[in-house]
Each structure stands twice: as structure tokens, then as C-alpha cells.
């Protein structure tokens, strides 16, 4: 299940569908199984979260909070749907980024959602090798959408 909470009140149905589809596609292709929560927030809220959890006092586009930090939750039994974690996406930042690169807001929201879900599944970009693995999986998922 993908649970979406729009704290901004500005996401709209197309944005919600893009996030839901991206999360489901990412889980399917990456081999994950479980529930994900996505909060759509403003720049100030994501800045607060970034400062609180990463000690970076700046807005960002997406943050992920894995329920089982450091574990890769894949191949879970179909009968059990573990809670994988939360994703927070800044709608204003996503909108700016979409405008800057000339793509739809829905495509940017999908990209950020895929990135967040991969973090929940244990992917990371702390080393060049890990970053390449994550980017490769991200490209594969986005190409399927």
C-alpha cells in the first residue's frame, strides 16, 4: 500500500497518481514488497526535517526514512506487507526542478519517489560504486514508466 499525505493541499490527482505509480513500479522492479508512506510538504517543512535528521539546514527535494535502516527488505512473503518507511517530497522544490529541466511535474515527482523508494530498499549513494548501482536501478525503473 502506498499512503500519500499532502500537507501542501496543492498536489492534485495527477501528482498523486504519479507518486503511487512510481512507488509501485519501483517496488516491483527492485524486488521489494511492503507499504510506503509519502508526505508531500513545503520547503520549510523539508528544511526542518533535513536539519533534524541530517544536520543540514537547507531545503532538499526528497528525504527517506527507512523503517529498518541499513537492511534490504526484498522478497518478503506476499502475505506479510512490512512497513518499509516514509518519504518526504518538497512540492515547491520538485516544481522548480521540473521547470529547470523542462519536464512535467508528474515526471519529477515520479523520479523523486523512485529515488526515495530505492533508499527504503537499502540502496544508497555514499560510495561511487553504490551510487552507480542506485542510478542504474533508477534508470531501469524510470524507463519502464
HURA-V496184 format. One record per residue. N is the residue number from 1. RES is the residue in three letters. OMEGA is omega as a letter, one per 30 degrees, with the letter a starting at -180 (999 if undefined). NEAR is the number of other ideal C-beta (glycine too) atoms within 10 Angstrom. Layout:
n=N res=RES omega=OMEGA near=NEAR
n=N res=RES omega=OMEGA near=NEAR
This chain:
n=1 res=UNK omega=l near=11
n=2 res=UNK omega=a near=18
n=3 res=UNK omega=a near=13
n=4 res=UNK omega=l near=19
n=5 res=UNK omega=a near=13
n=6 res=UNK omega=l near=17
n=7 res=UNK omega=a near=13
n=8 res=UNK omega=a near=17
n=9 res=UNK omega=a near=8
n=10 res=UNK omega=a near=12
n=11 res=UNK omega=a near=21
n=12 res=UNK omega=a near=13
n=13 res=UNK omega=a near=7
n=14 res=UNK omega=l near=12
n=15 res=UNK omega=l near=24
n=16 res=UNK omega=l near=17
n=17 res=UNK omega=l near=14
n=18 res=UNK omega=l near=23
n=19 res=UNK omega=a near=27
n=20 res=UNK omega=a near=18
n=21 res=UNK omega=a near=16
n=22 res=UNK omega=a near=26
n=23 res=UNK omega=l near=27
n=24 res=UNK omega=l near=16
n=25 res=UNK omega=l near=18
n=26 res=UNK omega=l near=28
n=27 res=UNK omega=a near=24
n=28 res=UNK omega=a near=12
n=29 res=UNK omega=a near=18
n=30 res=UNK omega=l near=21
n=31 res=UNK omega=a near=13
n=32 res=UNK omega=l near=22
n=33 res=UNK omega=l near=18
n=34 res=UNK omega=a near=20
n=35 res=UNK omega=a near=15
n=36 res=UNK omega=l near=27
n=37 res=UNK omega=l near=19
n=38 res=UNK omega=l near=27
n=39 res=UNK omega=l near=20
n=40 res=UNK omega=a near=24
n=41 res=UNK omega=l near=23
n=42 res=UNK omega=a near=16
n=43 res=UNK omega=a near=17
n=44 res=UNK omega=a near=10
n=45 res=UNK omega=a near=16
n=46 res=UNK omega=l near=24
n=47 res=UNK omega=l near=18
n=48 res=UNK omega=l near=14
n=49 res=UNK omega=l near=19
n=50 res=UNK omega=l near=18
n=51 res=UNK omega=a near=13
n=52 res=UNK omega=a near=11
n=53 res=UNK omega=a near=11
n=54 res=UNK omega=a near=11
n=55 res=UNK omega=l near=7
n=56 res=UNK omega=a near=13
n=57 res=UNK omega=l near=10
n=58 res=UNK omega=l near=10
n=59 res=UNK omega=l near=20
n=60 res=UNK omega=a near=16
n=61 res=UNK omega=a near=21
n=62 res=UNK omega=l near=20
n=63 res=UNK omega=l near=22
n=64 res=UNK omega=l near=22
n=65 res=UNK omega=a near=17
n=66 res=UNK omega=l near=19
n=67 res=UNK omega=l near=16
n=68 res=UNK omega=a near=14
n=69 res=UNK omega=l near=10
n=70 res=UNK omega=l near=7
n=71 res=UNK omega=l near=12
n=72 res=UNK omega=a near=14
n=73 res=UNK omega=l near=20
n=74 res=UNK omega=l near=13
n=75 res=UNK omega=l near=9
n=76 res=UNK omega=l near=14
n=77 res=UNK omega=a near=8
n=78 res=UNK omega=a near=7
n=79 res=UNK omega=a near=5
n=80 res=UNK omega=l near=8
n=81 res=UNK omega=a near=12
n=82 res=UNK omega=l near=15
n=83 res=UNK omega=a near=16
n=84 res=UNK omega=l near=27
n=85 res=UNK omega=a near=21
n=86 res=UNK omega=l near=19
n=87 res=UNK omega=l near=26
n=88 res=UNK omega=a near=24
n=89 res=UNK omega=l near=28
n=90 res=UNK omega=l near=27
n=91 res=UNK omega=l near=24
n=92 res=UNK omega=l near=16
n=93 res=UNK omega=l near=20
n=94 res=UNK omega=l near=23
n=95 res=UNK omega=l near=15
n=96 res=UNK omega=a near=16
n=97 res=UNK omega=l near=17
n=98 res=UNK omega=l near=18
n=99 res=UNK omega=a near=11
n=100 res=UNK omega=a near=9
n=101 res=UNK omega=l near=10
n=102 res=UNK omega=l near=6
n=103 res=UNK omega=a near=13
n=104 res=UNK omega=l near=12
n=105 res=UNK omega=a near=19
n=106 res=UNK omega=l near=19
n=107 res=UNK omega=l near=16
n=108 res=UNK omega=l near=24
n=109 res=UNK omega=l near=29
n=110 res=UNK omega=l near=25
n=111 res=UNK omega=a near=23
n=112 res=UNK omega=l near=25
n=113 res=UNK omega=l near=28
n=114 res=UNK omega=l near=27
n=115 res=UNK omega=l near=24
n=116 res=UNK omega=l near=27
n=117 res=UNK omega=l near=30
n=118 res=UNK omega=l near=24
n=119 res=UNK omega=l near=20
n=120 res=UNK omega=a near=28
n=121 res=UNK omega=l near=25
n=122 res=UNK omega=l near=19
n=123 res=UNK omega=l near=21
n=124 res=UNK omega=l near=13
n=125 res=UNK omega=a near=16
n=126 res=UNK omega=l near=8
n=127 res=UNK omega=l near=9
n=128 res=UNK omega=a near=8
n=129 res=UNK omega=l near=9
n=130 res=UNK omega=l near=13
n=131 res=UNK omega=l near=13
n=132 res=UNK omega=l near=11
n=133 res=UNK omega=a near=15
n=134 res=UNK omega=l near=19
n=135 res=UNK omega=l near=14
n=136 res=UNK omega=l near=11
n=137 res=UNK omega=l near=19
n=138 res=UNK omega=l near=19
n=139 res=UNK omega=l near=11
n=140 res=UNK omega=a near=13
n=141 res=UNK omega=a near=23
n=142 res=UNK omega=l near=17
n=143 res=UNK omega=a near=8
n=144 res=UNK omega=a near=11
n=145 res=UNK omega=999 near=15
